[in-house]
Amino acid sequence: MRVNTYECMFLLDTNKVAGDVGAAAQQLHTILEKNQAEVLASRQWDERRLAYPVKGHKKGLYYLTYFRTDGKNLVNIERDCALNEMILRALVIKIDPKIQETMLAVARDEHAFALQMAAEEPAEEGGTPAGVEGIEEGRPARRPRRHPEEVGKE
């Protein structure tokens, strides 16, 4: 089978992690490496309050990992994640090879380089970078207010 690159977002129990994110990351890497996966990049994403309780927890720590493995190993990885008490949820998606390097650069926290490349892209004729039309001082453009007497005259 063909080896692919995958992105996995883990939702971790903040009580089990208890501030030692390094040990939690090592445990995640052990699960992946036990199932013949090569970890390419990983980092803590965010710690947040959840929109709804997940396994009775209202807070969770998101941890992002990129790894390369054979597709047949995913079943075992997902099973090991389900059996681990620290992992509340895990979502694994396949990364498109066309955007793989960009995603890995962002995951390795090299986003400054990505932002620099975006800034160097040629601007459109109006001098505004592509996709930034109508943005002034970091805010999107707003329509002018209509007065109540103008509403019915259209």
C-alpha positions as CSV (number, residue, x, y, z in Angstrom):
1,M,0.0,0.0,0.0
2,R,1.1,3.6,-0.5
3,V,2.5,5.7,2.3
4,N,0.5,8.9,2.9
5,T,0.8,12.0,5.1
6,Y,-2.0,12.5,7.7
7,E,-3.0,15.2,10.0
8,C,-4.4,14.2,13.4
9,M,-6.1,16.6,15.8
10,F,-6.2,15.1,19.3
11,L,-8.5,16.4,22.0
12,L,-6.9,15.7,25.3
13,D,-8.2,15.6,28.8
14,T,-6.8,18.6,30.6
15,N,-7.0,16.8,34.0
16,K,-4.8,14.0,32.7
17,V,-2.3,16.3,31.0
18,A,-2.1,18.5,34.1
19,G,0.3,21.0,32.7
20,D,2.9,18.4,31.4
21,V,2.2,18.7,27.7
22,G,5.6,17.2,26.9
23,A,4.8,13.9,28.5
24,A,1.4,13.9,26.8
25,A,3.1,14.6,23.4
26,Q,5.5,11.7,24.1
27,Q,2.6,9.4,24.8
28,L,1.0,10.4,21.5
29,H,4.2,9.9,19.6
30,T,4.6,6.4,21.2
31,I,1.1,5.5,20.0
32,L,2.0,6.6,16.5
33,E,5.4,5.0,16.4
34,K,4.1,1.7,17.8
35,N,2.0,1.5,14.7
36,Q,4.8,2.2,12.2
37,A,4.1,5.9,11.8
38,E,6.8,8.5,11.3
39,V,6.0,11.8,13.2
40,L,6.8,14.8,11.0
41,A,5.6,17.6,13.1
42,S,3.5,18.1,16.3
43,R,2.6,21.0,18.6
44,Q,0.0,22.1,21.1
45,W,-2.8,23.9,19.3
46,D,-5.0,25.4,22.0
47,E,-6.6,24.8,25.3
48,R,-10.3,25.7,25.3
49,R,-13.7,25.4,26.8
50,L,-15.7,22.9,24.7
51,A,-19.0,23.9,23.0
52,Y,-20.6,20.8,24.5
53,P,-19.4,18.1,27.0
54,V,-17.2,15.4,25.5
55,K,-17.1,12.3,27.7
56,G,-18.2,14.5,30.6
57,H,-15.4,17.1,30.1
58,K,-16.1,20.8,29.5
59,K,-12.4,21.8,28.7
60,G,-9.9,20.2,26.4
61,L,-6.4,20.6,25.0
62,Y,-6.1,20.4,21.3
63,Y,-2.8,18.9,20.0
64,L,-2.0,18.8,16.3
65,T,0.2,16.1,14.8
66,Y,1.4,15.4,11.3
67,F,2.6,11.9,10.5
68,R,3.4,9.6,7.6
69,T,2.3,6.0,7.5
70,D,0.7,3.3,5.4
71,G,-3.1,3.5,5.2
72,K,-3.6,0.1,6.7
73,N,-2.1,1.3,10.0
74,L,-4.8,3.8,10.6
75,V,-7.2,1.3,12.1
76,N,-4.7,0.4,14.8
77,I,-3.9,4.0,15.5
78,E,-7.5,5.0,15.9
79,R,-8.1,1.9,18.1
80,D,-5.2,2.8,20.4
81,C,-6.4,6.4,20.6
82,A,-9.9,5.2,21.6
83,L,-8.4,3.0,24.4
84,N,-6.2,5.7,25.8
85,E,-7.8,7.5,28.7
86,M,-6.0,10.8,28.0
87,I,-7.4,11.1,24.5
88,L,-11.0,12.3,24.4
89,R,-11.3,12.4,20.6
90,A,-9.0,12.1,17.6
91,L,-9.7,13.1,14.1
92,V,-7.4,11.8,11.3
93,I,-7.5,13.2,7.8
94,K,-5.3,12.6,4.8
95,I,-3.3,15.6,3.6
96,D,-3.3,16.4,-0.1
97,P,0.2,16.0,-1.5
98,K,0.0,19.4,-3.2
99,I,-0.3,21.3,0.0
100,Q,1.7,19.0,2.2
101,E,4.8,21.1,2.5
102,T,2.8,24.3,3.3
103,M,0.9,22.5,6.0
104,L,4.0,21.1,7.6
105,A,5.7,24.5,7.5
106,V,2.7,25.9,9.4
107,A,2.7,23.0,11.9
108,R,6.4,23.5,12.6
109,D,5.5,27.1,13.4
110,E,7.3,28.5,10.4
111,H,4.3,30.7,9.6
112,A,6.4,33.8,9.4
113,F,7.9,32.4,6.2
114,A,4.4,31.6,4.8
115,L,3.2,35.1,5.6
116,Q,6.3,36.6,3.9
117,M,5.6,34.6,0.8
118,A,2.0,35.7,0.8
119,A,3.1,39.4,1.1
120,E,5.5,39.0,-1.8
121,E,2.8,37.7,-4.2
122,P,2.0,40.3,-6.9
123,A,-0.8,42.7,-6.1
124,E,-3.8,43.2,-8.4
125,E,-4.0,46.3,-10.6
126,G,-5.5,48.5,-7.8
127,G,-2.4,47.9,-5.6
128,T,-4.4,45.8,-3.1
129,P,-3.1,42.3,-2.5
130,A,-5.4,39.5,-3.8
131,G,-8.3,38.7,-1.4
132,V,-7.9,41.9,0.6
133,E,-10.4,44.2,-1.2
134,G,-12.5,46.3,1.1
135,I,-10.4,45.8,4.2
136,E,-9.4,48.9,6.0
137,E,-7.4,48.9,9.2
138,G,-8.0,45.2,9.8
139,R,-11.8,45.4,9.5
140,P,-14.0,44.2,6.6
141,A,-15.8,46.9,4.6
142,R,-19.4,47.7,5.8
143,R,-22.4,48.8,3.8
144,P,-23.6,52.2,4.6
145,R,-26.7,52.4,6.8
146,R,-30.0,53.0,5.2
147,H,-32.5,55.4,6.8
148,P,-35.9,54.0,7.6
149,E,-37.6,56.3,5.1
150,E,-35.4,54.9,2.3
151,V,-36.2,51.3,2.9
152,G,-39.6,51.3,1.2
153,K,-38.6,53.4,-1.8
154,E,-36.7,50.7,-3.6
